[in-house]
Amino acid sequence: MLEHVPAWLGHAMSGLRAGAGKLAIVQLGEDFDTLDLSSPAFAHEARLPPRFTADGDGVSPPLAWGTPPAETARMVLIVEDADSPIPQPLVHAIVWGLEADAGHLVENAIAPDDTGDTAGRDVGRNSYLREGWLPPDPPSGHGEHRYAFQLFAIGNGAGDPGDTPGRAAVIEAMTGHVLAAGLLIGTYSREEAAPLGPVGLAAPA
Protein backbone atom coordinates (compact mmCIF):
# COMPACT_ATOMS: atom_id res chain seq x y z
CA MET A 1 0.00 0.00 0.00
CA LEU A 2 2.64 2.55 1.06
CA GLU A 3 4.82 1.69 -1.92
CA HIS A 4 2.49 3.96 -3.91
CA VAL A 5 3.30 7.02 -1.78
CA PRO A 6 5.33 9.43 -3.97
CA ALA A 7 8.96 9.82 -2.95
CA TRP A 8 8.54 13.59 -2.51
CA LEU A 9 5.81 12.95 0.05
CA GLY A 10 7.96 10.37 1.80
CA HIS A 11 10.75 12.93 2.11
CA ALA A 12 8.29 15.49 3.44
CA MET A 13 7.19 13.03 6.15
CA SER A 14 10.75 11.98 7.05
CA GLY A 15 10.62 13.80 10.38
CA LEU A 16 7.32 12.18 11.34
CA ARG A 17 8.09 8.93 13.17
CA ALA A 18 6.47 7.05 16.02
CA GLY A 19 9.78 6.60 17.88
CA ALA A 20 11.50 3.69 19.60
CA GLY A 21 10.32 4.96 22.97
CA LYS A 22 6.80 3.79 22.13
CA LEU A 23 7.75 0.18 21.38
CA ALA A 24 6.10 -2.46 23.57
CA ILE A 25 9.41 -3.52 25.14
CA VAL A 26 9.97 0.06 26.33
CA GLN A 27 6.40 0.80 27.36
CA LEU A 28 6.21 -2.28 29.59
CA GLY A 29 9.00 -0.65 31.61
CA GLU A 30 9.67 -3.68 33.75
CA ASP A 31 12.89 -5.06 35.24
CA PHE A 32 13.28 -8.30 33.30
CA ASP A 33 16.11 -10.53 32.13
CA THR A 34 17.53 -10.48 28.60
CA LEU A 35 16.54 -13.20 26.16
CA ASP A 36 18.68 -13.99 23.13
CA LEU A 37 16.70 -13.49 19.91
CA SER A 38 18.09 -13.88 16.39
CA SER A 39 17.22 -14.85 12.84
CA PRO A 40 19.11 -17.04 10.36
CA ALA A 41 17.85 -14.68 7.64
CA PHE A 42 19.30 -11.35 8.83
CA ALA A 43 21.61 -9.95 11.49
CA HIS A 44 20.63 -7.52 14.25
CA GLU A 45 20.23 -4.00 12.82
CA ALA A 46 20.83 -5.31 9.28
CA ARG A 47 18.56 -4.91 6.27
CA LEU A 48 15.65 -7.32 5.90
CA PRO A 49 15.81 -9.40 2.72
CA PRO A 50 13.04 -8.22 0.33
CA ARG A 51 11.49 -11.70 0.54
CA PHE A 52 9.98 -10.74 3.89
CA THR A 53 8.61 -7.37 2.73
CA ALA A 54 5.90 -6.04 0.43
CA ASP A 55 8.53 -5.93 -2.32
CA GLY A 56 8.89 -9.72 -2.24
CA ASP A 57 6.85 -12.73 -1.19
CA GLY A 58 5.78 -10.98 2.00
CA VAL A 59 6.31 -13.99 4.28
CA SER A 60 7.38 -13.72 7.90
CA PRO A 61 11.06 -14.37 8.63
CA PRO A 62 12.40 -17.30 10.67
CA LEU A 63 13.34 -16.58 14.28
CA ALA A 64 15.30 -18.42 16.96
CA TRP A 65 15.78 -17.76 20.66
CA GLY A 66 17.62 -19.01 23.71
CA THR A 67 16.27 -20.84 26.73
CA PRO A 68 13.78 -18.70 28.68
CA PRO A 69 13.60 -18.63 32.50
CA ALA A 70 12.42 -21.85 34.11
CA GLU A 71 9.23 -20.20 35.36
CA THR A 72 8.11 -19.25 31.84
CA ALA A 73 4.55 -20.32 31.05
CA ARG A 74 4.40 -19.00 27.49
CA MET A 75 6.11 -16.73 24.97
CA VAL A 76 4.69 -13.70 23.18
CA LEU A 77 6.01 -12.09 19.99
CA ILE A 78 5.22 -8.51 18.97
CA VAL A 79 6.71 -6.97 15.81
CA GLU A 80 6.46 -3.19 15.41
CA ASP A 81 7.78 -0.48 13.09
CA ALA A 82 9.43 2.14 15.29
CA ASP A 83 9.63 4.59 12.38
CA SER A 84 6.10 4.47 11.02
CA PRO A 85 4.86 7.98 10.07
CA ILE A 86 2.02 7.84 12.59
CA PRO A 87 1.84 8.60 16.33
CA GLN A 88 2.24 4.95 17.41
CA PRO A 89 4.46 2.14 16.04
CA LEU A 90 2.74 0.13 13.34
CA VAL A 91 2.09 -3.43 14.51
CA HIS A 92 3.25 -5.99 11.95
CA ALA A 93 2.60 -9.17 13.91
CA ILE A 94 1.45 -10.59 17.22
CA VAL A 95 1.80 -14.22 18.28
CA TRP A 96 0.33 -14.99 21.68
CA GLY A 97 0.95 -18.16 23.69
CA LEU A 98 4.00 -19.68 21.98
CA GLU A 99 5.19 -22.78 23.78
CA ALA A 100 7.88 -21.95 26.34
CA ASP A 101 10.24 -24.56 24.90
CA ALA A 102 9.53 -23.89 21.20
CA GLY A 103 12.89 -22.20 20.59
CA HIS A 104 12.07 -21.01 17.08
CA LEU A 105 9.54 -19.94 14.48
CA VAL A 106 9.98 -21.16 10.93
CA GLU A 107 9.64 -18.94 7.88
CA ASN A 108 6.04 -18.01 7.05
CA ALA A 109 4.84 -19.24 10.46
CA ILE A 110 2.96 -16.00 11.25
CA ALA A 111 -0.19 -16.69 9.27
CA PRO A 112 -3.92 -16.35 10.02
CA ASP A 113 -5.21 -19.12 12.31
CA ASP A 114 -8.73 -17.89 13.17
CA THR A 115 -9.15 -18.57 16.91
CA GLY A 116 -5.83 -20.32 17.50
CA ASP A 117 -5.38 -23.83 18.86
CA THR A 118 -6.29 -25.80 21.97
CA ALA A 119 -2.90 -25.05 23.58
CA GLY A 120 -3.72 -21.33 23.70
CA ARG A 121 -1.42 -20.25 20.86
CA ASP A 122 -2.95 -17.59 18.64
CA VAL A 123 -1.88 -15.23 15.86
CA GLY A 124 -3.22 -11.80 16.75
CA ARG A 125 -4.23 -8.74 14.76
CA ASN A 126 -1.79 -6.33 13.16
CA SER A 127 -2.44 -2.60 12.74
CA TYR A 128 -4.60 -3.30 9.70
CA LEU A 129 -6.86 -5.36 12.00
CA ARG A 130 -5.97 -8.54 10.14
CA GLU A 131 -4.45 -11.74 11.44
CA GLY A 132 -0.96 -12.69 10.36
CA TRP A 133 2.21 -11.02 9.15
CA LEU A 134 1.97 -7.49 7.76
CA PRO A 135 4.97 -7.20 5.40
CA PRO A 136 7.17 -4.11 5.83
CA ASP A 137 6.02 -1.47 3.35
CA PRO A 138 7.69 1.87 4.17
CA PRO A 139 6.95 4.98 2.09
CA SER A 140 9.46 5.73 -0.66
CA GLY A 141 11.91 8.40 0.41
CA HIS A 142 11.00 8.18 4.09
CA GLY A 143 14.38 6.73 4.99
CA GLU A 144 15.30 3.68 7.01
CA HIS A 145 12.65 1.99 9.13
CA ARG A 146 13.49 -0.15 12.15
CA TYR A 147 11.33 -3.25 12.53
CA ALA A 148 11.48 -4.41 16.15
CA PHE A 149 10.96 -8.12 16.78
CA GLN A 150 10.19 -8.28 20.51
CA LEU A 151 9.90 -11.64 22.25
CA PHE A 152 8.62 -11.88 25.82
CA ALA A 153 8.80 -14.77 28.28
CA ILE A 154 5.85 -14.46 30.63
CA GLY A 155 5.03 -16.32 33.80
CA ASN A 156 1.86 -17.76 35.25
CA GLY A 157 -0.92 -15.38 36.15
CA ALA A 158 -1.02 -13.42 32.90
CA GLY A 159 -4.48 -12.47 31.75
CA ASP A 160 -6.35 -13.81 28.74
CA PRO A 161 -6.23 -11.32 25.82
CA GLY A 162 -8.99 -13.18 23.97
CA ASP A 163 -9.08 -14.70 20.50
CA THR A 164 -6.97 -13.01 17.78
CA PRO A 165 -5.86 -10.31 20.24
CA GLY A 166 -4.68 -6.84 19.35
CA ARG A 167 -1.71 -4.99 20.84
CA ALA A 168 -3.57 -3.26 23.67
CA ALA A 169 -5.11 -6.49 24.96
CA VAL A 170 -1.79 -8.32 24.80
CA ILE A 171 0.10 -5.55 26.61
CA GLU A 172 -2.54 -5.46 29.33
CA ALA A 173 -2.40 -9.25 29.76
CA MET A 174 1.43 -9.28 29.97
CA THR A 175 1.92 -6.32 32.30
CA GLY A 176 3.49 -7.44 35.56
CA HIS A 177 4.25 -10.93 34.27
CA VAL A 178 7.26 -10.49 31.96
CA LEU A 179 10.26 -12.57 33.09
CA ALA A 180 12.60 -11.91 30.17
CA ALA A 181 12.56 -10.18 26.79
CA GLY A 182 14.60 -10.22 23.61
CA LEU A 183 14.91 -7.61 20.88
CA LEU A 184 15.97 -8.07 17.25
CA ILE A 185 15.97 -5.14 14.81
CA GLY A 186 15.66 -5.55 11.06
CA THR A 187 15.74 -2.48 8.80
CA TYR A 188 14.16 -1.68 5.46
CA SER A 189 13.73 1.40 3.27
CA ARG A 190 12.64 2.54 -0.17
CA GLU A 191 14.74 5.35 -1.50
CA GLU A 192 13.94 7.77 -4.29
CA ALA A 193 14.94 6.42 -7.70
CA ALA A 194 17.68 8.23 -9.63
CA PRO A 195 16.25 10.76 -12.14
CA LEU A 196 16.28 9.67 -15.77
CA GLY A 197 17.51 11.67 -18.74
CA PRO A 198 15.69 11.98 -22.09
CA VAL A 199 17.28 8.81 -23.48
CA GLY A 200 16.67 6.66 -20.41
CA LEU A 201 20.08 7.13 -18.78
CA ALA A 202 20.62 8.34 -15.27
CA ALA A 203 20.99 12.10 -15.22
CA PRO A 204 24.47 13.36 -14.29
CA ALA A 205 25.01 14.51 -10.72
GITA-V302298 format. One line per field, one symbol per residue. ss: DSSP state (H for helix, E for strand, L for the rest). burial: # if it has 9 or more other C-alpha atoms within 8 Angstrom, else .. A space follows every 50 residues. Layout:
ss: ???
burial: ???
This chain:
ss: LHHHLLHHHHHHLLLLLLLHHHLHHHHLLLLLEELLEELLLLLLLEELLH HHELLLLLLLLLEEELLLLLLLLEEEEEEEELLLLLLLLEEEEEEEEELL LLLEELLLLLLLLLLLLLLLLEELELLLLLELLLLELLLELLLLEEEEEE EEEELLLLLLLLLLLLHHHHHHHHLLLEEEEEEEEEEELELLLLLELLLL LELLL
burial: ....###.###.##.####..###.#........#.###..##.####.# #####.#########..#...###############..############ ..#.#.##.##.#..#....######....#################### #####..#..#..####.#######.###############....#.... .....
